[in-house]
């Protein structure tokens, strides 16, 4: 990765953490807050590949852990897995238009929230699984997927100006 891409990646991750802390709580819809670090990690993974996605996921997760009240390392673990898994699809994303980034954001968002819920339960939090699944995991996953439609095209172009991104040129 070139030095300019390293700086743009670091800036995107820091900006996502700041937006998560300062703006995301005001974007609450039906009690659900979006996850901007997750959207940045998914975009970075789809643009730069699995290893970059994993590193970005770890950094973004650690920032989320330090900003939040949950156990340190839980988000870092979850977003590392999500970044790596989403990055495995890098080779296919540019030929697929808007559908693949939306689908990856939906599935990655749902998986991240579900795995985080399971990690919290395993670590001893007394969260009601089914109620949390239907009131937080599913709505937040869908909210993040819809936001990915707006975030992905702009962020992918900003993070990878040396590669022509053809997404969203066709409707399907």
N, C-alpha and C positions, 0 to 999 in steps of 0.2 A: 504494500500500500504506500502510495506517495505521501510526502509530508503534508501537502495541502489537503489530501483526503483524510489524513489522520486528524488534522486540525478541524476540518468540517465535521467529522464524526464526533470528536470530543465536544465541539460546540453544540451539535444537535442533541447529544445526551444530556449535557448540562442544561440546555434550554428546556428540554422535556421535563427534567426534574423541577426546574423553577416553575414552569407552567403547571405541572402537577400540583405543586404546593400552593401557588398563588391564584391560578385561574380555574383549574378543574373543579374545585369545590363549588364554584359559582355556576357551573354547567350541569348541575345535578338535574336529572330527569327521572321522575318517579323514584327518587331516593338512590339513584345509581350515578356514580361519578365515572367519567372515562379515564382510561389509563394511557396517557401520552407517552411515557417511557416504553410501554409495550408496543405502541404504534411505531415508534422510532426503531425499536429493535427489529420488528418484523420488516420494516422498509430496508434497514441496513442489511439484514440477512438476505433479502431477495435481491438486493443490488450487488452486494459484495461477496456473498457465499456463506457457507456453514461456519468456517472458523471465525470470520469477522462477526457473524451473527452471535456466536457463542461468547466472544469477548465483549461485544456490545451488550449482550444480555446480562453478563456478570456485572459489568460496570453499572448499567441502568438498575439492575436489581439491588445492588449494594447501595446505590443512591436512594432508592425507594425504601430500603430497610432502615437507612439512617434517618430518613425523613418521617417514617411512620412509627407506629407504636407496637408493631409485631416483632417477632423474634428476628434478630440479625442473621442474615444468611438465607432466610426462607425465599424471599423474592429473588435473591441472587441465584439460588439453585434453580428456581422455576424459569426465570427468564434466560438463563444459560441454556437450558434444555429447549426452550421455545426458539431462541435464536439459532441454535444449531439445526434443529429440525426444519425450520422455515428456510434456512439457507441451503438446505439440500435441494430445494426447488428452484434455485437461482437459474439454472440453465433453461428452464421452461417458461419463466415468467415473462420474458420480453415478447414472445410470440403469441401470447394468450389474451391480450387486451386487458380489460378491467376485471374480468371474471376471476382469474387466478389470484390476484392480490386481495380481492374482496373475500374469496373463499378461504385463503390462507389466514387472513385477519380474523375471520369468523371462527375458524377451527382453532387457531392458535390462541385467540382470546378466551374461548371456552375452555380449552385445555389448560391454559395458564391459571385461570380462576379456579378450576376444579382441582388441579394439583396443589395450588396454594391452600385451598380449603382442606384438602386431605393432609397436607403437611401440618397445618395448624391443629387439626384434630389429633394427629399422631403425637404432636408435641404437648398435648394436654389441654388445649382449649376446649371448653365445653360448648361448642357451637352445634346447633341443631342442623344436621347434614341436609336433610331434605328441604327444610325451610330456607337454608342458605343457598342451596342449589337453585331453587325457583325464584328467590327474591334478589339474589346478588349475581350468581354465576351466569345464568342464562341471559338476564337483561343486560348485564355489563358486557358480555361477549357480543351481543347484537349491537349495542351502542358503539363499541369499539370498531366493529366491522363497518358500520355506516360511516363513522368518522374516517376510517381508512380510505374510503372513496375520495374524500377531500384531501387528506394528508399525503397519501402515497404518491400521486403524480408530482406534486410540488417538491416534496422531500427527496424523492428518488432523483429528480433532476438536479437538485442542489448538492446531493451527496455524490453524484457520479456525472459531473459535467463532461468528462472525456468520452462517455459512451452515449450513443443516441438511444434514448428510452422511447419506445414506440407505444407504450401503453396508453389506453384511453383514446386512441385514434379511431377505433371502430367500436360500434356499440356492443357487439357480442363476439 
